[in-house]
Amino acid sequence: MVLFRRSLGDILRSRRTDLGLTLREVSGAARVSLGYISEIERGQKEASSELLASLCDALEMPLSDVLREVADAVALEEAALVAAAPTPIAPRRAPVVAASAA
Amino acid sequence: MVLFRRSLGDILRSRRTDLGLTLREVSGAARVSLGYISEIERGQKEASSELLASLCDALEMPLSDVLREVADAVALEEAALVAAAPTPIAPRRAPVVAASAA
């Protein structure tokens, strides 16, 4: 199952490190506890919509951009799941049995 | 503030009605209470990632597509907010006062 919070956490952490910000700095800017942000980044906690908006502000990234990046990551995961799924075997037709009048 | 759950609710409801499904049918397919789905569609409750995955399955729409549609809707909201924001007034330069030797 592809989980939104996991891809979201990856994108948020990636953006934070791209900006060279520490968890503490984002925690201060977004007014969210450091431990909570850390759990969100690891995909262990769901972020409420209000918290997500605060994090986007702190990371100077519009929510729409975050969601597009998450959508792209999720699409890759979905494709990988399809590729890994066992190929369904076409059911063999039952052999035609000639009717015999015994 | 642009809230993820509001746009998500709109997209999920729109998809359900496009498919001609009732809340009861989606509730049965996704194994989520009818009232909860209704609250999610109205943007009043956050959907957990597991619930979101179940809803996507029930609505036969990949999560990545849902997120792309939400991202597009959020981008429109963001643009509307920027357009509605008051134009900042450029600060006037202080008038130059000629130095006078009194």
N, CA and C atoms of all chains as a GROMACS GRO file, in nm:
protein
  612
    1MET      N    1   0.085  -0.120   0.000
    1MET     CA    2   0.000   0.000   0.000
    1MET      C    3   0.088   0.125   0.000
    2VAL      N    4   0.059   0.215  -0.092
    2VAL     CA    5   0.137   0.339  -0.098
    2VAL      C    6   0.078   0.439   0.001
    3LEU      N    7   0.160   0.483   0.095
    3LEU     CA    8   0.110   0.573   0.199
    3LEU      C    9   0.155   0.718   0.176
    4PHE      N   10   0.056   0.807   0.174
    4PHE     CA   11   0.081   0.949   0.152
    4PHE      C   12   0.185   1.005   0.248
    5ARG      N   13   0.172   0.972   0.378
    5ARG     CA   14   0.259   1.036   0.477
    5ARG      C   15   0.407   1.001   0.457
    6ARG      N   16   0.433   0.881   0.400
    6ARG     CA   17   0.574   0.843   0.379
    6ARG      C   18   0.638   0.930   0.271
    7SER      N   19   0.570   0.941   0.157
    7SER     CA   20   0.626   1.024   0.050
    7SER      C   21   0.630   1.171   0.093
    8LEU      N   22   0.527   1.214   0.165
    8LEU     CA   23   0.526   1.353   0.212
    8LEU      C   24   0.647   1.378   0.302
    9GLY      N   25   0.674   1.286   0.394
    9GLY     CA   26   0.788   1.303   0.484
    9GLY      C   27   0.918   1.313   0.408
   10ASP      N   28   0.933   1.228   0.306
   10ASP     CA   29   1.056   1.231   0.226
   10ASP      C   30   1.074   1.367   0.158
   11ILE      N   31   0.964   1.418   0.100
   11ILE     CA   32   0.972   1.545   0.028
   11ILE      C   33   1.004   1.660   0.125
   12LEU      N   34   0.942   1.659   0.241
   12LEU     CA   35   0.965   1.767   0.338
   12LEU      C   36   1.109   1.765   0.390
   13ARG      N   37   1.159   1.644   0.417
   13ARG     CA   38   1.297   1.635   0.467
   13ARG      C   39   1.395   1.677   0.358
   14SER      N   40   1.367   1.633   0.236
   14SER     CA   41   1.456   1.667   0.125
   14SER      C   42   1.461   1.819   0.105
   15ARG      N   43   1.345   1.884   0.114
   15ARG     CA   44   1.341   2.030   0.098
   15ARG      C   45   1.419   2.099   0.211
   16ARG      N   46   1.400   2.050   0.333
   16ARG     CA   47   1.469   2.110   0.448
   16ARG      C   48   1.621   2.100   0.433
   17THR      N   49   1.667   1.981   0.394
   17THR     CA   50   1.812   1.965   0.382
   17THR      C   51   1.865   2.044   0.261
   18ASP      N   52   1.785   2.055   0.154
   18ASP     CA   53   1.827   2.138   0.039
   18ASP      C   54   1.850   2.283   0.083
   19LEU      N   55   1.766   2.328   0.176
   19LEU     CA   56   1.778   2.466   0.225
   19LEU      C   57   1.887   2.478   0.331
   20GLY      N   58   1.943   2.365   0.373
   20GLY     CA   59   2.046   2.368   0.476
   20GLY      C   60   1.991   2.402   0.614
   21LEU      N   61   1.863   2.371   0.636
   21LEU     CA   62   1.801   2.402   0.765
   21LEU      C   63   1.805   2.281   0.858
   22THR      N   64   1.816   2.309   0.986
   22THR     CA   65   1.810   2.201   1.085
   22THR      C   66   1.664   2.180   1.127
   23LEU      N   67   1.638   2.065   1.187
   23LEU     CA   68   1.504   2.040   1.241
   23LEU      C   69   1.467   2.150   1.340
   24ARG      N   70   1.566   2.194   1.418
   24ARG     CA   71   1.540   2.296   1.519
   24ARG      C   72   1.494   2.427   1.455
   25GLU      N   73   1.560   2.463   1.344
   25GLU     CA   74   1.523   2.588   1.277
   25GLU      C   75   1.381   2.581   1.220
   26VAL      N   76   1.348   2.469   1.158
   26VAL     CA   77   1.213   2.455   1.101
   26VAL      C   78   1.110   2.450   1.214
   27SER      N   79   1.146   2.382   1.321
   27SER     CA   80   1.059   2.374   1.437
   27SER      C   81   1.026   2.514   1.490
   28GLY      N   82   1.127   2.599   1.498
   28GLY     CA   83   1.106   2.736   1.546
   28GLY      C   84   1.020   2.816   1.449
   29ALA      N   85   1.050   2.804   1.320
   29ALA     CA   86   0.978   2.884   1.220
   29ALA      C   87   0.833   2.839   1.208
   30ALA      N   88   0.810   2.708   1.218
   30ALA     CA   89   0.674   2.656   1.198
   30ALA      C   90   0.598   2.645   1.330
   31ARG      N   91   0.668   2.673   1.441
   31ARG     CA   92   0.608   2.661   1.575
   31ARG      C   93   0.547   2.523   1.598
   32VAL      N   94   0.625   2.424   1.565
   32VAL     CA   95   0.585   2.284   1.586
   32VAL      C   96   0.701   2.218   1.659
   33SER      N   97   0.670   2.124   1.747
   33SER     CA   98   0.779   2.062   1.823
   33SER      C   99   0.872   1.987   1.729
   34LEU      N  100   0.999   1.990   1.766
   34LEU     CA  101   1.104   1.926   1.686
   34LEU      C  102   1.076   1.777   1.668
   35GLY      N  103   1.034   1.713   1.777
   35GLY     CA  104   1.009   1.568   1.770
   35GLY      C  105   0.896   1.534   1.674
   36TYR      N  106   0.795   1.620   1.672
   36TYR     CA  107   0.680   1.597   1.585
   36TYR      C  108   0.722   1.610   1.438
   37ILE      N  109   0.800   1.715   1.406
   37ILE     CA  110   0.846   1.732   1.268
   37ILE      C  111   0.932   1.612   1.227
   38SER      N  112   1.015   1.569   1.319
   38SER     CA  113   1.101   1.455   1.288
   38SER      C  114   1.016   1.332   1.256
   39GLU      N  115   0.910   1.310   1.332
   39GLU     CA  116   0.823   1.194   1.307
   39GLU      C  117   0.750   1.209   1.173
   40ILE      N  118   0.712   1.331   1.140
   40ILE     CA  119   0.646   1.354   1.011
   40ILE      C  120   0.744   1.325   0.898
   41GLU      N  121   0.866   1.372   0.912
   41GLU     CA  122   0.966   1.348   0.807
   41GLU      C  123   0.994   1.200   0.788
   42ARG      N  124   0.982   1.123   0.896
   42ARG     CA  125   1.007   0.979   0.884
   42ARG      C  126   0.880   0.903   0.845
   43GLY      N  127   0.771   0.978   0.820
   43GLY     CA  128   0.647   0.913   0.777
   43GLY      C  129   0.578   0.837   0.887
   44GLN      N  130   0.608   0.872   1.012
   44GLN     CA  131   0.549   0.799   1.125
   44GLN      C  132   0.424   0.866   1.180
   45LYS      N  133   0.409   0.996   1.152
   45LYS     CA  134   0.290   1.067   1.199
   45LYS      C  135   0.225   1.137   1.082
   46GLU      N  136   0.093   1.150   1.088
   46GLU     CA  137   0.021   1.228   0.988
   46GLU      C  138   0.033   1.376   1.026
   47ALA      N  139   0.048   1.461   0.927
   47ALA     CA  140   0.049   1.605   0.954
   47ALA      C  141  -0.092   1.658   0.929
   48SER      N  142  -0.146   1.735   1.023
   48SER     CA  143  -0.275   1.798   0.996
   48SER      C  144  -0.257   1.900   0.884
   49SER      N  145  -0.366   1.940   0.823
   49SER     CA  146  -0.357   2.037   0.713
   49SER      C  147  -0.299   2.171   0.759
   50GLU      N  148  -0.332   2.210   0.883
   50GLU     CA  149  -0.278   2.336   0.935
   50GLU      C  150  -0.127   2.326   0.955
   51LEU      N  151  -0.084   2.211   1.008
   51LEU     CA  152   0.058   2.191   1.031
   51LEU      C  153   0.133   2.185   0.898
   52LEU      N  154   0.073   2.119   0.801
   52LEU     CA  155   0.135   2.109   0.669
   52LEU      C  156   0.153   2.249   0.609
   53ALA      N  157   0.052   2.333   0.626
   53ALA     CA  158   0.061   2.471   0.575
   53ALA      C  159   0.175   2.546   0.644
   54SER      N  160   0.188   2.528   0.776
   54SER     CA  161   0.296   2.594   0.851
   54SER      C  162   0.432   2.546   0.804
   55LEU      N  163   0.443   2.416   0.782
   55LEU     CA  164   0.571   2.360   0.737
   55LEU      C  165   0.607   2.414   0.599
   56CYS      N  166   0.506   2.423   0.511
   56CYS     CA  167   0.532   2.477   0.376
   56CYS      C  168   0.582   2.621   0.386
   57ASP      N  169   0.521   2.700   0.474
   57ASP     CA  170   0.566   2.838   0.495
   57ASP      C  171   0.710   2.839   0.542
   58ALA      N  172   0.739   2.757   0.642
   58ALA     CA  173   0.873   2.754   0.700
   58ALA      C  174   0.976   2.710   0.597
   59LEU      N  175   0.932   2.624   0.504
   59LEU     CA  176   1.024   2.572   0.402
   59LEU      C  177   1.017   2.654   0.273
   60GLU      N  178   0.941   2.762   0.278
   60GLU     CA  179   0.927   2.853   0.163
   60GLU      C  180   0.896   2.778   0.035
   61MET      N  181   0.800   2.691   0.042
   61MET     CA  182   0.760   2.609  -0.072
   61MET      C  183   0.607   2.605  -0.073
   62PRO      N  184   0.544   2.645  -0.184
   62PRO     CA  185   0.397   2.641  -0.186
   62PRO      C  186   0.347   2.498  -0.167
   63LEU      N  187   0.235   2.484  -0.099
   63LEU     CA  188   0.175   2.352  -0.077
   63LEU      C  189   0.153   2.280  -0.210
   64SER      N  190   0.114   2.354  -0.313
   64SER     CA  191   0.089   2.290  -0.444
   64SER      C  192   0.216   2.224  -0.497
   65ASP      N  193   0.331   2.288  -0.477
   65ASP     CA  194   0.458   2.227  -0.523
   65ASP      C  195   0.490   2.102  -0.442
   66VAL      N  196   0.467   2.110  -0.311
   66VAL     CA  197   0.492   1.993  -0.226
   66VAL      C  198   0.405   1.877  -0.274
   67LEU      N  199   0.277   1.906  -0.299
   67LEU     CA  200   0.185   1.799  -0.339
   67LEU      C  201   0.223   1.741  -0.475
   68ARG      N  202   0.272   1.826  -0.566
   68ARG     CA  203   0.313   1.775  -0.697
   68ARG      C  204   0.433   1.681  -0.682
   69GLU      N  205   0.526   1.722  -0.596
   69GLU     CA  206   0.643   1.633  -0.576
   69GLU      C  207   0.601   1.502  -0.510
   70VAL      N  208   0.507   1.511  -0.416
   70VAL     CA  209   0.459   1.389  -0.351
   70VAL      C  210   0.387   1.302  -0.455
   71ALA      N  211   0.306   1.365  -0.541
   71ALA     CA  212   0.234   1.290  -0.645
   71ALA      C  213   0.332   1.216  -0.736
   72ASP      N  214   0.441   1.284  -0.774
   72ASP     CA  215   0.542   1.220  -0.860
   72ASP      C  216   0.606   1.100  -0.790
   73ALA      N  217   0.639   1.118  -0.662
   73ALA     CA  218   0.701   1.009  -0.586
   73ALA      C  219   0.603   0.892  -0.571
   74VAL      N  220   0.478   0.925  -0.544
   74VAL     CA  221   0.376   0.821  -0.528
   74VAL      C  222   0.356   0.746  -0.660
   75ALA      N  223   0.359   0.819  -0.772
   75ALA     CA  224   0.341   0.755  -0.904
   75ALA      C  225   0.453   0.653  -0.928
   76LEU      N  226   0.575   0.688  -0.888
   76LEU     CA  227   0.686   0.595  -0.904
   76LEU      C  228   0.664   0.469  -0.819
   77GLU      N  229   0.617   0.492  -0.696
   77GLU     CA  230   0.590   0.377  -0.607
   77GLU      C  231   0.481   0.288  -0.664
   78GLU      N  232   0.377   0.353  -0.718
   78GLU     CA  233   0.266   0.275  -0.776
   78GLU      C  234   0.316   0.192  -0.895
   79ALA      N  235   0.401   0.252  -0.977
   79ALA     CA  236   0.454   0.180  -1.094
   79ALA      C  237   0.540   0.062  -1.048
   80ALA      N  238   0.618   0.083  -0.941
   80ALA     CA  239   0.704  -0.024  -0.890
   80ALA      C  240   0.618  -0.139  -0.836
   81LEU      N  241   0.507  -0.105  -0.771
   81LEU     CA  242   0.418  -0.209  -0.718
   81LEU      C  243   0.357  -0.291  -0.830
   82VAL      N  244   0.317  -0.222  -0.938
   82VAL     CA  245   0.259  -0.293  -1.053
   82VAL      C  246   0.364  -0.385  -1.114
   83ALA      N  247   0.488  -0.332  -1.127
   83ALA     CA  248   0.595  -0.412  -1.188
   83ALA      C  249   0.628  -0.535  -1.104
   84ALA      N  250   0.615  -0.520  -0.970
   84ALA     CA  251   0.652  -0.630  -0.880
   84ALA      C  252   0.540  -0.733  -0.864
   85ALA      N  253   0.419  -0.694  -0.906
   85ALA     CA  254   0.306  -0.786  -0.888
   85ALA      C  255   0.324  -0.907  -0.979
   86PRO      N  256   0.288  -1.025  -0.929
   86PRO     CA  257   0.302  -1.145  -1.014
   86PRO      C  258   0.212  -1.133  -1.136
   87THR      N  259   0.266  -1.175  -1.250
   87THR     CA  260   0.187  -1.170  -1.373
   87THR      C  261   0.073  -1.272  -1.362
   88PRO      N  262  -0.048  -1.227  -1.384
   88PRO     CA  263  -0.157  -1.324  -1.375
   88PRO      C  264  -0.146  -1.425  -1.488
   89ILE      N  265  -0.164  -1.550  -1.455
   89ILE     CA  266  -0.155  -1.656  -1.556
   89ILE      C  267  -0.293  -1.673  -1.619
   90ALA      N  268  -0.296  -1.668  -1.749
   90ALA     CA  269  -0.424  -1.684  -1.817
   90ALA      C  270  -0.478  -1.823  -1.786
   91PRO      N  271  -0.603  -1.832  -1.747
   91PRO     CA  272  -0.657  -1.965  -1.714
   91PRO      C  273  -0.659  -2.052  -1.839
   92ARG      N  274  -0.613  -2.176  -1.820
   92ARG     CA  275  -0.617  -2.268  -1.935
   92ARG      C  276  -0.761  -2.306  -1.965
   93ARG      N  277  -0.786  -2.319  -2.090
   93ARG     CA  278  -0.920  -2.365  -2.126
   93ARG      C  279  -0.931  -2.512  -2.089
   94ALA      N  280  -1.042  -2.545  -2.039
   94ALA     CA  281  -1.063  -2.688  -2.008
   94ALA      C  282  -1.053  -2.765  -2.138
   95PRO      N  283  -0.982  -2.880  -2.135
   95PRO     CA  284  -0.970  -2.957  -2.258
   95PRO      C  285  -1.109  -3.002  -2.306
   96VAL      N  286  -1.119  -2.994  -2.434
   96VAL     CA  287  -1.248  -3.034  -2.490
   96VAL      C  288  -1.258  -3.188  -2.488
   97VAL      N  289  -1.354  -3.233  -2.421
   97VAL     CA  290  -1.372  -3.380  -2.411
   97VAL      C  291  -1.476  -3.421  -2.514
   98ALA      N  292  -1.431  -3.508  -2.597
   98ALA     CA  293  -1.525  -3.555  -2.700
   98ALA      C  294  -1.636  -3.634  -2.636
   99ALA      N  295  -1.753  -3.598  -2.670
   99ALA     CA  296  -1.868  -3.671  -2.614
   99ALA      C  297  -1.867  -3.813  -2.671
  100SER      N  298  -1.877  -3.905  -2.584
  100SER     CA  299  -1.876  -4.043  -2.634
  100SER      C  300  -2.004  -4.114  -2.589
  101ALA      N  301  -2.060  -4.178  -2.678
  101ALA     CA  302  -2.180  -4.253  -2.644
  101ALA      C  303  -2.136  -4.392  -2.603
  102ALA      N  304  -2.133  -4.416  -2.469
  102ALA     CA  305  -2.082  -4.545  -2.423
  102ALA      C  306  -2.183  -4.657  -2.448
  103MET      N  307  -0.534   3.077   0.465
  103MET     CA  308  -0.449   2.957   0.463
  103MET      C  309  -0.514   2.848   0.377
  104VAL      N  310  -0.436   2.792   0.285
  104VAL     CA  311  -0.489   2.687   0.198
  104VAL      C  312  -0.476   2.553   0.270
  105LEU      N  313  -0.588   2.486   0.290
  105LEU     CA  314  -0.587   2.360   0.366
  105LEU      C  315  -0.601   2.239   0.274
  106PHE      N  316  -0.507   2.149   0.288
  106PHE     CA  317  -0.504   2.027   0.208
  106PHE      C  318  -0.636   1.951   0.215
  107ARG      N  319  -0.690   1.933   0.336
  107ARG     CA  320  -0.809   1.846   0.350
  107ARG      C  321  -0.930   1.901   0.276
  108ARG      N  322  -0.937   2.034   0.260
  108ARG     CA  323  -1.054   2.090   0.188
  108ARG      C  324  -1.049   2.055   0.041
  109SER      N  325  -0.933   2.077  -0.022
  109SER     CA  326  -0.922   2.043  -0.165
  109SER      C  327  -0.932   1.893  -0.184
  110LEU      N  328  -0.873   1.817  -0.093
  110LEU     CA  329  -0.882   1.671  -0.103
  110LEU      C  330  -1.028   1.627  -0.098
  111GLY      N  331  -1.104   1.682  -0.005
  111GLY     CA  332  -1.246   1.646   0.007
  111GLY      C  333  -1.322   1.677  -0.121
  112ASP      N  334  -1.293   1.793  -0.180
  112ASP     CA  335  -1.361   1.830  -0.306
  112ASP      C  336  -1.331   1.729  -0.416
  113ILE      N  337  -1.204   1.692  -0.427
  113ILE     CA  338  -1.164   1.599  -0.535
  113ILE      C  339  -1.228   1.462  -0.514
  114LEU      N  340  -1.228   1.416  -0.388
  114LEU     CA  341  -1.285   1.283  -0.360
  114LEU      C  342  -1.436   1.281  -0.388
  115ARG      N  343  -1.503   1.387  -0.347
  115ARG     CA  344  -1.648   1.392  -0.370
  115ARG      C  345  -1.677   1.398  -0.520
  116SER      N  346  -1.600   1.482  -0.590
  116SER     CA  347  -1.618   1.497  -0.733
  116SER      C  348  -1.599   1.363  -0.806
  117ARG      N  349  -1.498   1.289  -0.766
  117ARG     CA  350  -1.472   1.159  -0.827
  117ARG      C  351  -1.588   1.063  -0.799
  118ARG      N  352  -1.634   1.062  -0.674
  118ARG     CA  353  -1.744   0.972  -0.637
  118ARG      C  354  -1.870   1.002  -0.720
  119THR      N  355  -1.903   1.130  -0.732
  119THR     CA  356  -2.025   1.163  -0.806
  119THR      C  357  -2.006   1.136  -0.956
  120ASP      N  358  -1.882   1.157  -1.007
  120ASP     CA  359  -1.855   1.124  -1.147
  120ASP      C  360  -1.882   0.976  -1.175
  121LEU      N  361  -1.849   0.893  -1.075
  121LEU     CA  362  -1.870   0.749  -1.091
  121LEU      C  363  -2.016   0.710  -1.064
  122GLY      N  364  -2.093   0.806  -1.017
  122GLY     CA  365  -2.233   0.777  -0.985
  122GLY      C  366  -2.249   0.691  -0.861
  123LEU      N  367  -2.152   0.700  -0.769
  123LEU     CA  368  -2.158   0.619  -0.648
  123LEU      C  369  -2.218   0.699  -0.532
  124THR      N  370  -2.287   0.629  -0.445
  124THR     CA  371  -2.340   0.693  -0.324
  124THR      C  372  -2.235   0.684  -0.213
  125LEU      N  373  -2.253   0.767  -0.112
  125LEU     CA  374  -2.165   0.759   0.006
  125LEU      C  375  -2.170   0.618   0.064
  126ARG      N  376  -2.290   0.560   0.064
  126ARG     CA  377  -2.306   0.427   0.121
  126ARG      C  378  -2.223   0.323   0.045
  127GLU      N  379  -2.222   0.335  -0.087
  127GLU     CA  380  -2.147   0.238  -0.168
  127GLU      C  381  -1.996   0.251  -0.143
  128VAL      N  382  -1.948   0.376  -0.139
  128VAL     CA  383  -1.804   0.396  -0.113
  128VAL      C  384  -1.770   0.351   0.028
  129SER      N  385  -1.860   0.378   0.120
  129SER     CA  386  -1.840   0.337   0.260
  129SER      C  387  -1.824   0.185   0.268
  130GLY      N  388  -1.907   0.113   0.195
  130GLY     CA  389  -1.899  -0.033   0.195
  130GLY      C  390  -1.770  -0.082   0.131
  131ALA      N  391  -1.735  -0.022   0.017
  131ALA     CA  392  -1.616  -0.068  -0.056
  131ALA      C  393  -1.488  -0.035   0.020
  132ALA      N  394  -1.486   0.081   0.084
  132ALA     CA  395  -1.363   0.124   0.153
  132ALA      C  396  -1.361   0.080   0.300
  133ARG      N  397  -1.472   0.021   0.344
  133ARG     CA  398  -1.485  -0.021   0.485
  133ARG      C  399  -1.457   0.092   0.582
  134VAL      N  400  -1.519   0.205   0.552
  134VAL     CA  401  -1.508   0.323   0.638
  134VAL      C  402  -1.650   0.369   0.664
  135SER      N  403  -1.676   0.423   0.783
  135SER     CA  404  -1.812   0.464   0.814
  135SER      C  405  -1.858   0.575   0.720
  136LEU      N  406  -1.984   0.571   0.686
  136LEU     CA  407  -2.044   0.668   0.596
  136LEU      C  408  -2.025   0.812   0.648
  137GLY      N  409  -2.045   0.830   0.777
  137GLY     CA  410  -2.033   0.964   0.835
  137GLY      C  411  -1.892   1.019   0.824
  138TYR      N  412  -1.796   0.930   0.841
  138TYR     CA  413  -1.656   0.973   0.835
  138TYR      C  414  -1.620   1.017   0.693
  139ILE      N  415  -1.662   0.936   0.594
  139ILE     CA  416  -1.635   0.973   0.454
  139ILE      C  417  -1.700   1.108   0.422
  140SER      N  418  -1.821   1.124   0.472
  140SER     CA  419  -1.892   1.249   0.446
  140SER      C  420  -1.814   1.368   0.505
  141GLU      N  421  -1.761   1.350   0.624
  141GLU     CA  422  -1.683   1.459   0.687
  141GLU      C  423  -1.554   1.487   0.609
  142ILE      N  424  -1.493   1.380   0.558
  142ILE     CA  425  -1.371   1.398   0.479
  142ILE      C  426  -1.404   1.474   0.350
  143GLU      N  427  -1.514   1.437   0.286
  143GLU     CA  428  -1.553   1.506   0.162
  143GLU      C  429  -1.581   1.654   0.186
  144ARG      N  430  -1.631   1.685   0.306
  144ARG     CA  431  -1.660   1.825   0.336
  144ARG      C  432  -1.539   1.898   0.394
  145GLY      N  433  -1.426   1.829   0.400
  145GLY     CA  434  -1.302   1.892   0.447
  145GLY      C  435  -1.302   1.917   0.596
  146GLN      N  436  -1.385   1.840   0.669
  146GLN     CA  437  -1.396   1.864   0.813
  146GLN      C  438  -1.307   1.770   0.894
  147LYS      N  439  -1.269   1.659   0.834
  147LYS     CA  440  -1.181   1.563   0.903
  147LYS      C  441  -1.061   1.533   0.814
  148GLU      N  442  -0.949   1.507   0.879
  148GLU     CA  443  -0.831   1.463   0.806
  148GLU      C  444  -0.846   1.313   0.778
  149ALA      N  445  -0.803   1.270   0.661
  149ALA     CA  446  -0.802   1.127   0.631
  149ALA      C  447  -0.662   1.074   0.661
  150SER      N  448  -0.653   0.963   0.733
  150SER     CA  449  -0.521   0.902   0.753
  150SER      C  450  -0.473   0.848   0.619
  151SER      N  451  -0.345   0.822   0.608
  151SER     CA  452  -0.290   0.773   0.481
  151SER      C  453  -0.350   0.638   0.443
  152GLU      N  454  -0.376   0.554   0.544
  152GLU     CA  455  -0.437   0.423   0.516
  152GLU      C  456  -0.579   0.440   0.462
  153LEU      N  457  -0.654   0.532   0.525
  153LEU     CA  458  -0.791   0.556   0.481
  153LEU      C  459  -0.793   0.616   0.341
  154LEU      N  460  -0.699   0.706   0.316
  154LEU     CA  461  -0.690   0.767   0.183
  154LEU      C  462  -0.664   0.660   0.077
  155ALA      N  463  -0.576   0.567   0.109
  155ALA     CA  464  -0.546   0.458   0.014
  155ALA      C  465  -0.672   0.374  -0.011
  156SER      N  466  -0.748   0.345   0.095
  156SER     CA  467  -0.871   0.267   0.079
  156SER      C  468  -0.972   0.341  -0.007
  157LEU      N  469  -0.983   0.472   0.016
  157LEU     CA  470  -1.078   0.552  -0.062
  157LEU      C  471  -1.038   0.553  -0.210
  158CYS      N  472  -0.907   0.567  -0.235
  158CYS     CA  473  -0.860   0.568  -0.374
  158CYS      C  474  -0.893   0.435  -0.442
  159ASP      N  475  -0.874   0.325  -0.368
  159ASP     CA  476  -0.910   0.193  -0.423
  159ASP      C  477  -1.059   0.189  -0.456
  160ALA      N  478  -1.141   0.232  -0.359
  160ALA     CA  479  -1.286   0.226  -0.377
  160ALA      C  480  -1.329   0.315  -0.494
  161LEU      N  481  -1.256   0.423  -0.517
  161LEU     CA  482  -1.291   0.517  -0.624
  161LEU      C  483  -1.214   0.485  -0.754
  162GLU      N  484  -1.141   0.377  -0.750
  162GLU     CA  485  -1.065   0.331  -0.869
  162GLU      C  486  -0.984   0.444  -0.930
  163MET      N  487  -0.909   0.512  -0.845
  163MET     CA  488  -0.828   0.626  -0.889
  163MET      C  489  -0.695   0.616  -0.815
  164PRO      N  490  -0.583   0.611  -0.887
  164PRO     CA  491  -0.455   0.601  -0.816
  164PRO      C  492  -0.434   0.723  -0.726
  165LEU      N  493  -0.369   0.701  -0.613
  165LEU     CA  494  -0.340   0.811  -0.520
  165LEU      C  495  -0.264   0.923  -0.591
  166SER      N  496  -0.174   0.886  -0.682
  166SER     CA  497  -0.095   0.990  -0.750
  166SER      C  498  -0.186   1.083  -0.831
  167ASP      N  499  -0.290   1.028  -0.893
  167ASP     CA  500  -0.384   1.112  -0.969
  167ASP      C  501  -0.463   1.203  -0.875
  168VAL      N  502  -0.506   1.146  -0.762
  168VAL     CA  503  -0.579   1.227  -0.664
  168VAL      C  504  -0.492   1.344  -0.620
  169LEU      N  505  -0.365   1.314  -0.588
  169LEU     CA  506  -0.275   1.420  -0.538
  169LEU      C  507  -0.248   1.525  -0.645
  170ARG      N  508  -0.240   1.482  -0.771
  170ARG     CA  509  -0.217   1.580  -0.879
  170ARG      C  510  -0.337   1.674  -0.891
  171GLU      N  511  -0.456   1.616  -0.880
  171GLU     CA  512  -0.575   1.702  -0.889
  171GLU      C  513  -0.584   1.796  -0.770
  172VAL      N  514  -0.547   1.744  -0.652
  172VAL     CA  515  -0.547   1.831  -0.533
  172VAL      C  516  -0.443   1.942  -0.551
  173ALA      N  517  -0.326   1.905  -0.604
  173ALA     CA  518  -0.219   2.006  -0.625
  173ALA      C  519  -0.268   2.116  -0.719
  174ASP      N  520  -0.339   2.078  -0.826
  174ASP     CA  521  -0.390   2.178  -0.920
  174ASP      C  522  -0.492   2.270  -0.852
  175ALA      N  523  -0.581   2.211  -0.773
  175ALA     CA  524  -0.682   2.291  -0.703
  175ALA      C  525  -0.616   2.385  -0.602
  176VAL      N  526  -0.515   2.333  -0.532
  176VAL     CA  527  -0.443   2.414  -0.432
  176VAL      C  528  -0.369   2.529  -0.502
  177ALA      N  529  -0.312   2.500  -0.619
  177ALA     CA  530  -0.239   2.605  -0.692
  177ALA      C  531  -0.333   2.719  -0.730
  178LEU      N  532  -0.456   2.685  -0.770
  178LEU     CA  533  -0.555   2.789  -0.803
  178LEU      C  534  -0.589   2.872  -0.680
  179GLU      N  535  -0.604   2.804  -0.567
  179GLU     CA  536  -0.635   2.876  -0.442
  179GLU      C  537  -0.520   2.968  -0.403
  180GLU      N  538  -0.398   2.918  -0.420
  180GLU     CA  539  -0.279   2.999  -0.385
  180GLU      C  540  -0.273   3.124  -0.474
  181ALA      N  541  -0.302   3.105  -0.603
  181ALA     CA  542  -0.298   3.218  -0.696
  181ALA      C  543  -0.406   3.321  -0.659
  182ALA      N  544  -0.524   3.271  -0.619
  182ALA     CA  545  -0.633   3.361  -0.581
  182ALA      C  546  -0.596   3.440  -0.456
  183LEU      N  547  -0.525   3.375  -0.363
  183LEU     CA  548  -0.484   3.444  -0.240
  183LEU      C  549  -0.384   3.555  -0.271
  184VAL      N  550  -0.290   3.525  -0.363
  184VAL     CA  551  -0.190   3.625  -0.401
  184VAL      C  552  -0.260   3.743  -0.468
  185ALA      N  553  -0.357   3.713  -0.557
  185ALA     CA  554  -0.427   3.819  -0.630
  185ALA      C  555  -0.508   3.906  -0.534
  186ALA      N  556  -0.560   3.844  -0.426
  186ALA     CA  557  -0.645   3.918  -0.333
  186ALA      C  558  -0.565   3.996  -0.230
  187ALA      N  559  -0.435   3.966  -0.219
  187ALA     CA  560  -0.352   4.033  -0.118
  187ALA      C  561  -0.334   4.179  -0.155
  188PRO      N  562  -0.338   4.270  -0.058
  188PRO     CA  563  -0.318   4.411  -0.089
  188PRO      C  564  -0.179   4.434  -0.146
  189THR      N  565  -0.172   4.521  -0.249
  189THR     CA  566  -0.043   4.552  -0.311
  189THR      C  567   0.040   4.631  -0.211
  190PRO      N  568   0.161   4.586  -0.186
  190PRO     CA  569   0.243   4.662  -0.091
  190PRO      C  570   0.277   4.799  -0.150
  191ILE      N  571   0.269   4.903  -0.069
  191ILE     CA  572   0.301   5.039  -0.114
  191ILE      C  573   0.449   5.063  -0.092
  192ALA      N  574   0.516   5.108  -0.197
  192ALA     CA  575   0.660   5.132  -0.186
  192ALA      C  576   0.681   5.246  -0.087
  193PRO      N  577   0.773   5.229   0.008
  193PRO     CA  578   0.794   5.336   0.106
  193PRO      C  579   0.846   5.462   0.038
  194ARG      N  580   0.792   5.578   0.076
  194ARG     CA  581   0.841   5.702   0.017
  194ARG      C  582   0.978   5.735   0.074
  195ARG      N  583   1.058   5.790  -0.011
  195ARG     CA  584   1.189   5.831   0.040
  195ARG      C  585   1.169   5.957   0.124
  196ALA      N  586   1.243   5.964   0.230
  196ALA     CA  587   1.235   6.084   0.313
  196ALA      C  588   1.286   6.202   0.229
  197PRO      N  589   1.217   6.315   0.236
  197PRO     CA  590   1.262   6.430   0.157
  197PRO      C  591   1.402   6.472   0.199
  198VAL      N  592   1.477   6.511   0.099
  198VAL     CA  593   1.614   6.553   0.129
  198VAL      C  594   1.610   6.693   0.190
  199VAL      N  595   1.663   6.706   0.305
  199VAL     CA  596   1.664   6.837   0.372
  199VAL      C  597   1.803   6.898   0.356
  200ALA      N  598   1.807   7.015   0.300
  200ALA     CA  599   1.937   7.080   0.278
  200ALA      C  600   1.996   7.117   0.414
  201ALA      N  601   2.121   7.082   0.430
  201ALA     CA  602   2.187   7.116   0.556
  201ALA      C  603   2.205   7.268   0.562
  202SER      N  604   2.168   7.325   0.673
  202SER     CA  605   2.185   7.470   0.684
  202SER      C  606   2.267   7.502   0.808
  203ALA      N  607   2.360   7.591   0.792
  203ALA     CA  608   2.441   7.633   0.907
  203ALA      C  609   2.370   7.751   0.971
  204ALA      N  610   2.302   7.724   1.086
  204ALA     CA  611   2.225   7.833   1.149
  204ALA      C  612   2.316   7.931   1.220
   0.00000   0.00000   0.00000
